[in-house]
Amino acid sequence: MKLIKLGAIDSTNEFLKGLSSNQVLENFTVVSAENQTNGKGQMGSVWTSEPSTNLIMSVLVKDFLMDTNHLFDVNIAASVAVIQALEILNIPKLSIKWPNDIMSYNKKIGGILIENSIKSDGTIISIVGLGLNVNQTNFENLPKASSLAVTCNTNFDKEKILLKIMEKLEQNIQSWNQNSVLLWSEYSNKLFKKGIPMLFEDQNKQNFMGIIKGVSSIGKLEVLLEDDLVSEFDIKEIQMLY
């Protein structure tokens, strides 16, 4: 693993994408930053973070995906890796809010953004971006956000967390052929609010009740509806209201 540490940067994902397009990087090259001025979340949302308090990183993953029908495998490997690393630190009540928000209790402590690019020769390169709230304690106007420090009432070493996450991510990727079923099962078992009747909002702003049952092989959320049918939803089609 090669680790590139930066001070302030607009986006670690954008920096790593630019770097990988200009030179050959070793697999699992990591870029971390103390401050990110233009961080990105799912669906074009903005990820903001107090300078120097949180873990902001992006990882290059290559020689893993061979088929565009299996893009969600990277989400599985990465999300489970973060959960595995945080469980070692005894962070309580961890779960994954589909597709890849990291939760402790009912609060979001981290988010993963994965950007895949398909090269002219058909190879797929993934940039796995992670923002993890570590030592930030002020979440004014962010009622659904929290951090490791708030949850556990102690400060953490960000680099040790980074190294542990990378250890688990490399293990998950390198053992994928043997352990993919187990990792998918771990992801499914950690789904936030799985099996609990929940209120959702569709893309037409209509509310409905449903129960999360799991995730399909291409990463769509499987929800049992009131008519006893299981429907699949893409990320732009549904929002959980909690």
Beta strands, then each sheet from edge to edge (+ up, - down):
strand 1: 3-9
strand 2: 30-36
strand 3: 39-40
strand 4: 46-47
strand 5: 55-61
strand 6: 94-97
strand 7: 101-104
strand 8: 107-118
strand 9: 124-132
strand 10: 197-202
strand 11: 207-215
strand 12: 221-225
strand 13: 230-233
strand 14: 238-241
sheet 1: 1+ 2+ 5- 9+ 8- 7+ 6-
sheet 2: 3+ 4-
sheet 3: 13+ 12- 11+ 10- 14+
end
